[in-house]
Amino acid sequence: MRRLLPLALTVLSVAMALALPTRPAQAAPDGTLTVTSPTFAVGTDLRFSYSTPRPNAKNWVGLYRNPGNGPVDQAYVGPSLTWTYTPGSSGSASLSTSGLAAGDYIVYYLFDDGYTWLAQPVTVRLTTNTAPHFPASAFTLRNAKVGAGYSATVRGLVQGDTSRLSFTKTSGPAWAALSSTGVVTGTPTAAGNATLGIRATTASGTADATVTIRVQSGALVPQFNALSWNLWHGGTVVSGGLEKQLKFLLERDVDVVGIQENQGSAAQTLATALGWSYFQNSDTAVLSRYPITATTPTVAGSAVAARIDLGARSLRLWSAHLGYTPYGPYDACFGRMTVQQLLSRESSSGRTGQINTIIAAMSADLGSSSTTPVLLTGDFNAPSHLDWTATNSRCGYGAVPWPTSTVPANAGLIDSYRQARPNPSTQPGVTWSPVYKTFTGGYGYDSHSGEPEPQDRIDFIHYRGPLTVLSSDAVWEGTPAQSNPSANVWTSDHAAVLTAFRLN
């Protein structure tokens, strides 16, 4: 679900994300953009100079994560992390780097509130003297198999200062080696959990972590943890979002993720740090601890899919993000619409058409799900008919057949959370929203501003095929605050859905 952000963040991201201005035919970049240094310390201003023969009061410079983010093809991908107007034919300005993580970034000089390049983009690196550290002191890498060659990397996980980064193994089985560049290799000789001590050394100090590798004698991945996660503008709303995201994924031992609000390249950034595989478009993505072997490009506006190699068996994972307005719980709880009106509004929102298009695109996967299990993950921006029932009143309503849940169910897909927790009264599984507890207006219901936010379950992991649900939860970290979300430990405005599956 999308939500109006506090004013400073609205200026930062929403204005550029939602109001895409008309721009002239693209011309060759004929201006200049020069940064004062290729590296800047986090917290200092990134200083630059610019010039253009096409001055405009709304020419602007924006900072994005690199690689892959920003208007790579001179078209909107996702909102910038920070930006400033650069009027005039030449001048100098700066961008604040406060709250950003160390790493690689790219700076774009763009025309008239749009995305046409005025100059070639410039790459920069943000550095920090903060002592090196891992997001989690103990975590698990991808599984290994007895007698088979193994490889995994930990290099991208080191946070803080990474200058002159090198690695050493401090403990662990003889078969496992750790290169100076952070690659774990070897051929396991026995089944069981292999535990390694690893140390990262940089110019600012050392960091230690304990790494576990599950060595299997049978199936490589007998069970796995799947996550559906709306990142909330890629995690950029929360300070230090990348490290907090990494910590969550590592500590929750997640294997595969369906991502929404990818903000151009958040999945790529996470995959680079984790040493995982990914497939993405600007809004949705699949992130996997195990190799991605095939992909399905955008369906119904934003959904993507990937085939994941789990050893003896593959998995097909779809990630979908359906339209966010109008929003059914507001129409019900604030608008007091009839059930028929709610269903009509679902159709006008585009969600009914989107879910039908996605299920149609999944037909081949559903047909082969007896051998290759299928997951449909996503932020559907609508509740479930399994929650709005005759025995579980929501805002005074009985049963409501929300199409975004009935259509997958009619296609043989099973709601993993509701299978694990069948009672919606005692286990509601709310995912919207751990942050927004008070309605802040909009959606045609400004008169209800200040009232309690209708809390509902709008994020899902549906499945079909030879899988057993071991557990399922709506999860977040800390106590997210609505008043100052940048300080939250949890990086999203949605709860994520985490389901543990056993492969049958």
Buried (B, 14 or more C-beta within 10 A) or exposed (E): BBBEBBEEBEEBBBEBBEEEEEBEEBEEBEBBBBBEEEEBBBEBBBBBBBBBEBBBEEBBBBBBBBBBBBBBEBEBBBBBBBBBEBEEEEEEBBBBBEBBBBBEBBBBBBBBBBBBBBBEBBEBBBBBBEEBBBBBEEBBBBBBBBEEEBEBBBBBBBBBBBEEBEBEBEEBBEBBEBBEEBBBBBEBEEBEEBBBBBBBBBEBBEBEBBBBBBBBEEBBBBBBBBBBBBBBBBBBBBBBBBBBBBBBBBBBBBBBBBBBBBBBBBBBBBBBBBBBBBBBBBBBBBBBBBBBEEEBEEBBBBBBBBBBBBBEBBBBBBBBBBBBBBBBBBBBBBBEBEBEEBBBBBEEBBBBBBBBBBBEBBEEBBEBBEEBBBBBBBBBBBBBBBBBBEEBEBEEBEEBBBBBBBBBBEBBBBBBBBBBBEEBEEBBBBBBBBBBEEBBEBBBBEEBEEBEBBBBBBBBBBBBBBBEBBEBBBBBBEEBBBEEBBEBBBBBBBBBBBBBBEBE
